Amino acid sequence: MKEPVMKIISLYNILSNFLVSRYLRSLAFLCAFLFVGFVGHAQDMTMDADVSMSEGNAGTTAFVFTANRTGPTTLPASATYTVTVGSADVADFDGGTLPTGPVFFAIGSPTATITINVSGDTTVEPNETFTVTLSAASAGYTIGTATATGTINNDDSEVMNMGGDVALAEGNSGTTAFVFTASRTGATTSAASATFTVTAGSANAADFGGALPSGPVNFAAGSATANFTVNVSGDTTVEPNETFTVTLSAASAGYTIGTATATGTINND
């Protein structure tokens, strides 16, 4: 005989010992049936969807998770949540400790929220994960889906900057190499790149062989700087000093452009 039926009969037998009339015994059977139906069968508590958010650069960002419960909501209920780390670590959470705490279901509510405060930073790093686990549900509840995943999305980047301006005499023939330097912050374990373009100030395309230069800026693995050359055509024309601008753009993924420009000055000689 199945367990719920045994419970009904057992409770009925207890109640019948104190009842005489057939009517009252029938009522006792109905009460036993209803009691086992509502109390004897545990309802579920489950974690809802995963949460994915950017961490922010300072303070904390609230990752709000939802827990659900099935069945009647006429009474409050509770459980406990704990956070365990995947690729995240304790430093990613407010106060430098792994969060844990109660989950409260209010009367009439089938849901409860859990807020995990994630600390913002300006460190460039991969996305990181943690797990929220539901446990220790109130009497009458079992835990269904126990976990949800939090993903801390990196929103930081390193910076590429143009270095100093360059001023050189143009020469009377051939070309003169104007060598500019770009720099990058952060780890240099991988190669990186950007693009440079030249725009004319008082100089013009004829000062560069007929076309304004552009090209790649390549950072070798292990190097925080990259040099690139803009060749200026020499001539024997007497003219004022001339200027052009070199602009850095299109940095590799994980980088932003900080100081984007440097000025080249072609000194008349």
C-alpha positions in Angstrom: 0.0 0.0 0.0 1.3 3.4 -0.9 2.6 5.7 1.8 0.0 8.5 1.5 -2.9 6.0 1.8 -1.2 4.4 4.9 -0.9 7.9 6.4 -4.6 8.6 5.8 -5.7 5.3 7.4 -3.4 5.8 10.3 -4.6 9.3 11.0 -8.2 8.2 10.5 -7.8 5.4 13.1 -6.4 7.9 15.6 -9.3 10.3 15.2 -11.9 7.5 15.2 -10.9 6.5 18.7 -12.4 9.7 20.0 -15.5 9.7 17.8 -18.7 7.7 18.1 -21.1 8.7 15.3 -20.7 7.6 11.7 -21.0 11.2 10.6 -18.1 12.3 12.7 -16.0 9.4 11.6 -16.7 10.3 8.0 -15.7 13.8 8.7 -12.5 12.5 10.4 -11.7 10.6 7.2 -12.1 13.7 5.1 -9.9 15.7 7.5 -7.2 13.0 7.4 -7.4 13.0 3.6 -7.1 16.8 3.3 -4.3 17.0 5.9 -2.1 14.4 4.1 -2.9 15.9 0.8 -1.7 19.4 1.8 1.0 18.6 4.4 2.1 15.1 3.4 3.3 16.0 0.0 6.3 18.4 0.0 6.2 21.4 -2.3 9.2 22.5 -4.3 11.6 25.5 -4.0 13.7 26.2 -7.1 16.3 28.7 -8.3 15.2 30.6 -11.4 17.3 31.9 -14.3 21.0 32.6 -14.4 22.1 36.3 -14.1 24.8 37.9 -16.3 25.9 41.6 -15.8 28.8 43.9 -16.2 30.7 44.4 -12.9 31.2 48.2 -13.1 34.3 50.2 -12.3 33.7 51.0 -8.7 31.3 50.4 -5.8 29.1 47.3 -6.2 26.6 46.0 -8.8 23.6 44.1 -7.6 23.1 40.7 -9.2 19.4 39.9 -8.3 18.4 36.2 -8.5 14.9 34.8 -8.1 13.8 31.7 -6.1 10.4 30.1 -6.7 8.1 27.9 -4.6 5.1 25.8 -5.7 1.9 25.1 -3.8 -0.1 27.2 -1.4 1.4 30.6 -0.4 -0.8 31.2 2.6 2.2 30.8 5.0 5.6 32.4 4.8 8.6 30.1 4.0 12.3 30.4 3.9 15.5 28.8 2.7 19.3 29.6 2.7 21.5 30.6 -0.2 25.2 30.2 -0.4 27.7 31.4 -3.1 30.5 29.3 -4.4 33.1 30.5 -6.8 33.8 29.2 -10.3 36.3 31.5 -12.0 35.4 34.4 -9.7 37.0 34.7 -6.3 36.2 36.2 -2.9 37.7 39.6 -4.0 34.8 39.9 -6.5 32.2 40.2 -3.8 31.4 43.1 -1.4 33.4 42.8 1.7 35.8 40.3 0.3 33.8 37.3 1.5 31.5 34.8 -0.2 27.9 35.8 0.4 25.4 33.6 2.2 22.1 34.4 3.9 18.4 33.7 4.2 15.8 33.6 1.4 12.3 34.8 2.6 9.0 34.0 0.9 6.4 36.4 2.1 2.8 35.3 2.7 1.0 35.3 -0.6 4.2 35.3 -2.7 5.5 32.4 -4.8 8.8 34.1 -5.4 11.7 35.5 -3.3 14.7 37.6 -4.4 18.4 37.1 -3.6 20.8 40.0 -4.1 24.5 39.3 -4.5 26.7 42.5 -4.5 29.6 42.2 -6.9 32.5 44.6 -6.5 33.5 46.8 -9.4 37.1 47.2 -10.6 39.1 48.5 -13.5 41.1 45.4 -14.1 41.1 43.8 -17.5 40.2 40.1 -17.0 38.1 37.4 -18.5 34.4 37.1 -17.6 34.0 35.3 -14.3 31.4 33.0 -12.9 29.9 32.0 -9.5 27.1 29.7 -8.3 24.2 30.5 -6.0 22.9 27.4 -4.3 19.5 27.1 -2.5 19.3 24.8 0.6 17.6 24.3 4.0 14.1 24.8 2.8 11.2 25.2 5.3 9.4 22.1 6.5 7.1 20.8 3.8 9.3 21.9 1.0 12.0 20.1 -1.0 14.7 21.7 -3.2 14.1 21.2 -6.9 16.6 23.1 -9.1 19.1 24.1 -6.5 21.5 26.3 -8.4 21.8 29.3 -10.7 24.9 30.8 -12.2 26.1 34.4 -12.1 28.4 35.7 -14.8 30.5 38.8 -14.1 31.1 40.4 -17.5 34.4 42.2 -17.8 33.8 45.8 -18.9 37.4 47.1 -18.6 40.1 47.6 -21.2 43.7 48.5 -21.4 44.7 51.7 -23.2 46.8 52.5 -26.2 48.4 56.0 -26.4 50.3 58.0 -28.9 53.7 59.1 -27.7 55.4 62.5 -28.2 55.4 64.8 -31.2 58.2 64.5 -33.8 59.9 67.5 -35.5 62.6 67.0 -38.1 64.2 68.8 -41.1 62.7 67.4 -44.3 66.0 67.1 -46.3 66.6 68.1 -49.8 65.8 64.8 -51.6 64.7 61.3 -51.0 62.7 60.8 -47.8 63.2 61.5 -44.1 61.8 59.0 -41.6 59.6 60.5 -38.9 59.4 57.7 -36.3 56.5 57.9 -33.9 55.9 55.7 -30.9 52.7 54.3 -29.5 52.5 52.6 -26.1 50.0 50.3 -24.3 49.2 49.6 -20.7 48.6 46.3 -18.9 49.9 42.8 -19.7 52.1 42.4 -22.8 52.0 38.6 -23.1 50.1 38.8 -26.3 50.7 40.8 -29.5 48.3 43.6 -30.2 47.7 46.1 -33.0 46.1 49.4 -34.1 46.0 51.6 -37.2 47.6 54.9 -37.8 46.4 57.6 -40.3 48.0 60.9 -41.3 45.9 64.0 -41.9 47.5 67.2 -43.3 47.7 70.3 -41.3 49.8 72.9 -43.2 51.5 70.0 -45.0 49.8 68.3 -47.9 49.9 65.0 -49.8 52.9 66.1 -51.9 55.0 66.1 -48.7 54.5 62.3 -48.4 55.1 61.2 -52.0 51.6 62.1 -53.2 49.4 60.3 -50.7 48.7 60.6 -47.0 50.2 57.6 -45.2 48.3 55.1 -43.1 49.1 51.6 -41.9 49.3 49.1 -39.0 50.9 49.7 -35.6 52.1 46.3 -34.3 52.9 45.6 -30.7 55.0 42.5 -30.4 54.4 40.0 -27.6 56.3 41.2 -24.6 56.5 44.8 -25.8 54.7 47.8 -24.3 55.7 50.1 -27.2 55.4 50.0 -31.0 57.2 52.3 -33.5 56.0 53.2 -36.9 57.5 55.4 -39.6 56.0 58.2 -41.7 58.3 59.0 -44.6 58.4 62.7 -45.5 59.6 63.7 -49.0 62.6 66.1 -49.1 62.7 69.2 -51.4 64.7 72.3 -52.0 61.7 74.7 -51.9 61.9 77.5 -49.4 58.6 77.3 -47.4 57.3 77.7 -43.8 57.5 74.8 -41.5 54.6 72.4 -42.1 52.6 70.2 -39.8 50.6 67.0 -40.0 48.7 64.8 -37.5 49.1 61.1 -36.8 46.0 59.5 -35.3 45.8 56.1 -33.7 42.6 54.0 -34.0 41.1 50.5 -34.4 42.9 49.0 -31.3 42.8 45.3 -30.7 40.0 43.8 -28.6 40.5 44.6 -24.9 42.1 48.0 -25.7 40.7 51.5 -25.9 42.4 54.5 -27.4 43.6 57.1 -24.8 45.8 59.8 -26.3 44.9 59.4 -30.0 47.2 61.9 -31.8 50.7 63.2 -32.1 51.9 66.1 -34.3 54.7 65.9 -36.9 56.5 69.1 -37.8 58.4 69.3 -41.1 61.1 71.9 -40.5 62.1 73.9 -43.6 65.8 73.6 -44.3 
